[in-house]
Amino acid sequence: MKTTRFLFLLCAFMMCAGVCAQEEPQEVFIVVEQMPEFPGGTQGLFQFLSENVKYPVIAQENNIQGRVVCSFVVEKDGSITDVNVVRSGGDASLDKEAVRVIKSMPNWKPGRQRGKLVRVKYSIPITFKLPEPEENGKNRKK
């Protein structure tokens, strides 16, 4: 009987210790003293997006254009997590491509608050725009 009671107490203690030892979810900031930065800054981000966004064929064929706004978290190590579409571009193929490109981004320089690395939520728009059709040679180069 004493052995059973001892084992029960030991199991209860170990379960409590396991729960108590788990890290609390860390706060995600929206604005910090030093915001996260893409390698190469804003110019580097624009270049990365222009080189890596692939206009979905189905959207091209159906003349679909739009702007997708995505949010994500820049972690303390600069990695990108929790990618979400905040505002749809009006077509699932545009949304899916925007998420794919953001997930493929290299690590960012993480944000800092009071000198410590912190998790920061960030949002960016990705615009899908088809070129204007030429009208009887008006847009042709001479």
PASEBA-1860 file (N, C-alpha, C; in nm, 3 decimals):
! residues 142
1> MKTTRFLF> 0.081/-0.118/0.000/0.000/0.000/0.000/0.086/0.126/0.000 ~ 0.191/0.127/0.086/0.280/0.242/0.091/0.354/0.258/-0.041 ~ 0.392/0.146/-0.103/0.463/0.151/-0.231/0.374/0.210/-0.339 ~ 0.247/0.171/-0.341/0.153/0.223/-0.440/0.134/0.373/-0.421 ~ 0.118/0.415/-0.298/0.100/0.557/-0.268/0.225/0.635/-0.309 ~ 0.343/0.580/-0.278/0.469/0.645/-0.314/0.481/0.659/-0.466 ~ 0.449/0.553/-0.541/0.456/0.559/-0.687/0.358/0.662/-0.743 ~ 0.239/0.667/-0.684/0.140/0.763/-0.729/0.192/0.906/-0.708
9> LLCAFMMC> 0.247/0.934/-0.591/0.300/1.066/-0.561/0.419/1.099/-0.652 ~ 0.502/1.000/-0.676/0.619/1.020/-0.762/0.573/1.054/-0.905 ~ 0.474/0.980/-0.957/0.422/1.007/-1.092/0.358/1.145/-1.098 ~ 0.281/1.181/-0.996/0.216/1.312/-0.993/0.320/1.424/-0.991 ~ 0.427/1.406/-0.913/0.534/1.505/-0.906/0.603/1.520/-1.041 ~ 0.631/1.408/-1.107/0.702/1.412/-1.235/0.616/1.479/-1.342 ~ 0.485/1.451/-1.342/0.397/1.514/-1.440/0.392/1.665/-1.414 ~ 0.384/1.705/-1.290/0.382/1.848/-1.256/0.514/1.913/-1.295
17> AGVCAQEE> 0.623/1.847/-1.269/0.755/1.901/-1.304/0.767/1.917/-1.455 ~ 0.714/1.823/-1.531/0.719/1.832/-1.677/0.638/1.949/-1.728 ~ 0.520/1.969/-1.672/0.435/2.081/-1.712/0.498/2.212/-1.671 ~ 0.550/2.219/-1.551/0.610/2.343/-1.501/0.739/2.378/-1.575 ~ 0.810/2.276/-1.626/0.938/2.300/-1.693/0.919/2.349/-1.836 ~ 0.799/2.333/-1.892/0.777/2.379/-2.028/0.788/2.530/-2.035 ~ 0.849/2.577/-2.145/0.862/2.721/-2.163/0.727/2.782/-2.193 ~ 0.704/2.898/-2.136/0.584/2.971/-2.170/0.601/3.026/-2.310
25> PQEVFIVV> 0.493/3.037/-2.385/0.506/3.096/-2.518/0.560/3.237/-2.505 ~ 0.654/3.270/-2.590/0.716/3.401/-2.582/0.633/3.503/-2.655 ~ 0.631/3.623/-2.602/0.552/3.732/-2.657/0.599/3.766/-2.798 ~ 0.503/3.798/-2.883/0.534/3.843/-3.018/0.506/3.993/-3.023 ~ 0.609/4.070/-3.053/0.597/4.215/-3.059/0.552/4.258/-3.199 ~ 0.492/4.375/-3.207/0.454/4.431/-3.336/0.547/4.546/-3.371 ~ 0.580/4.627/-3.272/0.675/4.737/-3.291/0.782/4.724/-3.184 ~ 0.908/4.730/-3.226/1.019/4.721/-3.132/1.119/4.832/-3.163
33> EQMPEFPG> 1.212/4.851/-3.072/1.313/4.956/-3.089/1.394/4.935/-3.216 ~ 1.432/4.812/-3.242/1.507/4.780/-3.363/1.429/4.672/-3.438 ~ 1.362/4.712/-3.545/1.278/4.620/-3.622/1.365/4.518/-3.696 ~ 1.308/4.400/-3.725/1.382/4.300/-3.803/1.417/4.357/-3.940 ~ 1.525/4.305/-3.997/1.567/4.355/-4.127/1.606/4.239/-4.218 ~ 1.556/4.244/-4.341/1.592/4.145/-4.442/1.739/4.167/-4.479 ~ 1.814/4.059/-4.509/1.953/4.079/-4.552/1.957/4.168/-4.676 ~ 2.030/4.277/-4.667/2.035/4.372/-4.777/1.931/4.482/-4.764
41> GTQGLFQF> 1.856/4.484/-4.655/1.758/4.589/-4.629/1.637/4.581/-4.720 ~ 1.569/4.692/-4.731/1.447/4.697/-4.812/1.478/4.667/-4.957 ~ 1.589/4.720/-5.006/1.629/4.695/-5.145/1.651/4.545/-5.168 ~ 1.714/4.479/-5.073/1.736/4.335/-5.083/1.606/4.256/-5.083 ~ 1.509/4.301/-5.002/1.379/4.236/-4.997/1.307/4.248/-5.131 ~ 1.307/4.371/-5.189/1.243/4.392/-5.319/1.309/4.305/-5.426 ~ 1.440/4.296/-5.422/1.511/4.215/-5.521/1.476/4.067/-5.503 ~ 1.474/4.020/-5.379/1.440/3.881/-5.352/1.300/3.849/-5.405
49> LSENVKYP> 1.204/3.937/-5.375/1.067/3.914/-5.421/1.058/3.914/-5.573 ~ 1.124/4.009/-5.637/1.115/4.016/-5.783/1.180/3.895/-5.850 ~ 1.283/3.839/-5.788/1.351/3.723/-5.846/1.282/3.591/-5.814 ~ 1.202/3.588/-5.708/1.147/3.460/-5.663/0.997/3.443/-5.679 ~ 0.922/3.551/-5.692/0.778/3.538/-5.712/0.754/3.491/-5.855 ~ 0.681/3.384/-5.868/0.644/3.329/-5.999/0.494/3.346/-6.015 ~ 0.456/3.420/-6.117/0.313/3.446/-6.140/0.246/3.313/-6.171 ~ 0.145/3.273/-6.095/0.077/3.145/-6.122/0.018/3.144/-6.263
57> VIAQENNI> 0.042/3.037/-6.337/-0.004/3.025/-6.475/-0.156/3.037/-6.483 ~ -0.225/2.972/-6.393/-0.371/2.976/-6.395/-0.423/3.119/-6.378 ~ -0.355/3.198/-6.295/-0.393/3.338/-6.275/-0.364/3.420/-6.400 ~ -0.251/3.392/-6.465/-0.217/3.461/-6.590/-0.322/3.432/-6.696 ~ -0.354/3.304/-6.712/-0.449/3.263/-6.816/-0.586/3.324/-6.795 ~ -0.623/3.350/-6.670/-0.754/3.406/-6.637/-0.749/3.556/-6.610 ~ -0.634/3.616/-6.642/-0.615/3.761/-6.627/-0.645/3.808/-6.484 ~ -0.599/3.731/-6.385/-0.624/3.763/-6.244/-0.504/3.840/-6.189
65> QGRVVCSF> -0.534/3.954/-6.130/-0.433/4.036/-6.066/-0.477/4.063/-5.923 ~ -0.384/4.101/-5.838/-0.423/4.134/-5.702/-0.303/4.156/-5.613 ~ -0.333/4.198/-5.492/-0.228/4.219/-5.392/-0.259/4.132/-5.272 ~ -0.161/4.052/-5.233/-0.175/3.962/-5.118/-0.093/4.022/-5.003 ~ -0.157/4.039/-4.889/-0.086/4.087/-4.771/-0.066/3.967/-4.678 ~ 0.058/3.940/-4.647/0.092/3.827/-4.559/0.159/3.878/-4.432 ~ 0.132/3.809/-4.324/0.202/3.837/-4.199/0.284/3.714/-4.163 ~ 0.389/3.737/-4.087/0.475/3.628/-4.041/0.549/3.676/-3.918
73> VVEKDGSI> 0.612/3.583/-3.849/0.691/3.617/-3.731/0.837/3.596/-3.762 ~ 0.917/3.699/-3.733/1.062/3.686/-3.741/1.107/3.643/-3.601 ~ 1.159/3.522/-3.594/1.199/3.464/-3.466/1.330/3.526/-3.416 ~ 1.367/3.491/-3.293/1.490/3.543/-3.234/1.615/3.504/-3.313 ~ 1.607/3.391/-3.385/1.722/3.348/-3.466/1.712/3.400/-3.610 ~ 1.609/3.480/-3.640/1.591/3.537/-3.772/1.508/3.453/-3.866 ~ 1.472/3.333/-3.824/1.391/3.246/-3.911/1.248/3.298/-3.921 ~ 1.179/3.254/-4.024/1.042/3.298/-4.052/0.945/3.187/-4.014
81> TDVNVVRS> 0.844/3.222/-3.932/0.742/3.124/-3.891/0.605/3.189/-3.899 ~ 0.503/3.110/-3.878/0.364/3.156/-3.868/0.322/3.244/-3.986 ~ 0.347/3.196/-4.108/0.310/3.272/-4.227/0.160/3.259/-4.250 ~ 0.093/3.373/-4.264/-0.052/3.375/-4.285/-0.089/3.480/-4.388 ~ -0.196/3.452/-4.462/-0.252/3.552/-4.553/-0.348/3.638/-4.471 ~ -0.318/3.767/-4.462/-0.400/3.861/-4.388/-0.510/3.915/-4.480 ~ -0.472/3.939/-4.605/-0.568/3.989/-4.704/-0.542/3.916/-4.835 ~ -0.643/3.847/-4.884/-0.630/3.768/-5.005/-0.617/3.855/-5.128
89> GGDASLDK> -0.547/3.803/-5.226/-0.533/3.871/-5.354/-0.652/3.846/-5.445 ~ -0.751/3.775/-5.396/-0.870/3.749/-5.475/-0.869/3.614/-5.543 ~ -0.759/3.542/-5.532/-0.748/3.410/-5.594/-0.654/3.324/-5.510 ~ -0.691/3.199/-5.491/-0.611/3.109/-5.407/-0.471/3.088/-5.462 ~ -0.455/3.090/-5.595/-0.322/3.067/-5.652/-0.227/3.181/-5.619 ~ -0.278/3.305/-5.612/-0.194/3.419/-5.575/-0.156/3.409/-5.428 ~ -0.252/3.374/-5.343/-0.226/3.359/-5.200/-0.120/3.251/-5.175 ~ -0.136/3.139/-5.242/-0.044/3.026/-5.224/0.098/3.063/-5.266
97> EAVRVIKS> 0.112/3.136/-5.375/0.244/3.177/-5.422/0.309/3.276/-5.325 ~ 0.231/3.368/-5.273/0.286/3.464/-5.176/0.338/3.392/-5.052 ~ 0.262/3.297/-5.002/0.303/3.220/-4.884/0.430/3.140/-4.916 ~ 0.435/3.078/-5.033/0.552/2.999/-5.072/0.679/3.084/-5.072 ~ 0.670/3.203/-5.131/0.788/3.290/-5.140/0.832/3.336/-5.002 ~ 0.737/3.372/-4.917/0.775/3.418/-4.783/0.840/3.306/-4.703 ~ 0.788/3.186/-4.716/0.848/3.072/-4.645/0.988/3.040/-4.696 ~ 1.018/3.079/-4.819/1.150/3.050/-4.876/1.254/3.158/-4.847
105> MPNWKPGR> 1.214/3.265/-4.778/1.307/3.374/-4.750/1.421/3.328/-4.660 ~ 1.539/3.385/-4.680/1.650/3.355/-4.588/1.623/3.417/-4.452 ~ 1.702/3.380/-4.353/1.686/3.438/-4.220/1.709/3.588/-4.224 ~ 1.630/3.657/-4.145/1.641/3.802/-4.131/1.733/3.835/-4.014 ~ 1.772/3.959/-4.005/1.838/4.009/-3.884/1.724/4.029/-3.785 ~ 1.726/3.961/-3.670/1.611/3.967/-3.578/1.593/4.105/-3.514 ~ 1.473/4.127/-3.462/1.441/4.251/-3.393/1.494/4.250/-3.250 ~ 1.508/4.370/-3.195/1.556/4.384/-3.058/1.468/4.481/-2.981
113> QRGKLVRV> 1.448/4.447/-2.854/1.375/4.535/-2.763/1.455/4.539/-2.634 ~ 1.494/4.658/-2.592/1.575/4.677/-2.471/1.702/4.591/-2.475 ~ 1.761/4.582/-2.593/1.887/4.511/-2.609/1.875/4.360/-2.622 ~ 1.754/4.306/-2.612/1.735/4.160/-2.620/1.667/4.123/-2.751 ~ 1.705/4.008/-2.806/1.641/3.956/-2.926/1.497/3.917/-2.892 ~ 1.404/3.956/-2.978/1.263/3.927/-2.954/1.197/3.879/-3.083 ~ 1.082/3.815/-3.067/1.000/3.772/-3.180/0.917/3.892/-3.225 ~ 0.913/3.914/-3.357/0.840/4.030/-3.409/0.750/3.988/-3.525
121> KYSIPITF> 0.625/4.032/-3.519/0.530/4.008/-3.628/0.552/4.115/-3.734 ~ 0.553/4.071/-3.858/0.584/4.159/-3.969/0.483/4.132/-4.079 ~ 0.447/4.232/-4.156/0.355/4.214/-4.268/0.413/4.278/-4.393 ~ 0.391/4.212/-4.506/0.433/4.270/-4.634/0.329/4.240/-4.741 ~ 0.310/4.335/-4.833/0.222/4.311/-4.947/0.303/4.256/-5.065 ~ 0.243/4.166/-5.138/0.303/4.116/-5.262/0.201/4.140/-5.371 ~ 0.240/4.221/-5.471/0.148/4.260/-5.578/0.171/4.174/-5.701 ~ 0.062/4.122/-5.755/0.064/4.045/-5.879/-0.005/4.131/-5.984
129> KLPEPEEN> 0.074/4.180/-6.079/0.019/4.268/-6.183/0.070/4.221/-6.319 ~ -0.025/4.201/-6.408/0.011/4.160/-6.545/0.050/4.283/-6.625 ~ 0.140/4.267/-6.722/0.178/4.381/-6.805/0.058/4.427/-6.888 ~ 0.055/4.557/-6.916/-0.052/4.614/-6.998/-0.038/4.561/-7.140 ~ -0.151/4.523/-7.202/-0.143/4.475/-7.342/-0.109/4.592/-7.435 ~ -0.035/4.560/-7.540/0.003/4.663/-7.638/-0.119/4.696/-7.723 ~ -0.136/4.825/-7.753/-0.248/4.870/-7.835/-0.195/4.922/-7.968 ~ -0.210/4.843/-8.072/-0.171/4.883/-8.207/-0.034/4.950/-8.214
137> GKNRKK> 0.061/4.898/-8.141/0.198/4.947/-8.149/0.227/5.067/-8.063 ~ 0.133/5.118/-7.985/0.157/5.237/-7.903/0.263/5.215/-7.798 ~ 0.269/5.093/-7.739/0.365/5.068/-7.633/0.495/5.005/-7.683 ~ 0.509/4.991/-7.811/0.631/4.929/-7.866/0.747/5.028/-7.862 ~ 0.865/4.972/-7.840/0.985/5.055/-7.845/1.021/5.079/-7.991 ~ 1.069/5.196/-8.020/1.108/5.228/-8.156/1.255/5.212/-8.176
END
